[in-house]
C-alpha cells in the first residue's frame, strides 16, 4: 500500500472544524429539520405552533408538514388534527438505538482484536446488496487502513460483504443481483454474479472471507460472520495494508476472528 493521502491516515491529524452554517442554505430543508427537532421536545405540534416557530405563513408551514407526512416522518391525529412523530421517524430512532446497543456490547472485543494485531478492525452490517461499516477501531500505526465507519460499499466488493452474503441462499443472492455484471471498484473486484456465487460457496465451506485489493487498491482483509441482531446480519473484519501481507497470514487471522465470533455469540442469534 503506498502512502498516498487518500488511502492512508496519519497519526495526530488535526481535529475537524466545527460545523458551520452552509454558505447557501436551503430554507425548506432547514424548516423541515427544525420541525423534526421540535418534535423531539414535544409530543405533538399544531399547525399554528409550527407557523409561529418557523416564522412563516401557515400555508408554508402546511406544505412542509405535508411533505413530512408524505414521507412518513409525521402523522396527523384523526381526533386532534395535531402532528405527531410518524413511523419513519420512530423506525430511524429505533434503528440507531439498536446499532448503538450492538456497538456497545461488542466494542471491548473489537478493542482487544485491534490491539493484538495492530491493524484496523470493523464491525459491519448487511443492508441489502450493501455492507455498512457501523463501528471501527483504527490502527495506531502511521501507515494504516483508515476507518470506514459510517460508510457503505457494494457487498460483493469487500470481505465483510461477501461473508455476510454467504449467509444467504443462492436464490436470495440472485434476487439482490438480478444482473450478471457487477460493479467493479478495482481491477480485483468480482465482476460477475457467477464468480460471486462460486466465491460464496467457497466461503460457506471454510467459514471466512478474504478481500485482496477488491474494495481499494493496497488493502487486504479477512472477515467472519457474527450472527443476527435485531433482524440484521453482522460481521467483523481486520484490514491491513497489502505490503504487510507476510505478517497477516490469512488462516491465522481467520482462526482468531472465529474465536472472536465465539466470544461475541452471546450478543447475536
C-alpha angles and dihedrals in degrees: 000000000000120000096249115151095237094058104032133061120210126213119256096027111176115257114261116260120261113268114270130202109268116260090233106031119192105227097202092053091047091051092051092050092047090054091053091049090050090052087059088064101039134044093225142359133215123215092247091052092052092047092052094043093053094037090230136122118277090246091057092047090049092053092052092047091047091056092047089050091049090055093045098248093119135019130199120236113238092216105040099021087222120139119250135179109290130219095265092055094048092045091053090049093050092045091054091048092050090049093049090048096054091045091053092049097049101033097091090055091048090052091053092049093048092048092050095052101027088223134112117278125198135195108209139186132204113239107179107293091345132081117218122206104221101171139008143184107206122215116253093219118116092238109043146132107274124236114270094193111149093019131108132212135186103275094228091059100060139056091238093049094048094049090051092048088052088067089065127077119255088250091056091048091051089052089054091047107037092167126069093223117077129200110259118214094184135005087266097056118112103258104188135052090230091058090047093052091049091050092048090054090055091047092052090053097050099032099232142067134221133205121202109187090316099129097027136007112258096019127112126182146176123206139183130189120253102191139249126318123180090344096309128107117232136194138180126222141182118214128193140171109272093237088069092056093118089061092043104067108188098219095044092049091047092051091052091047091050089053087050089053090053090054092047094046091094089070097047136058 
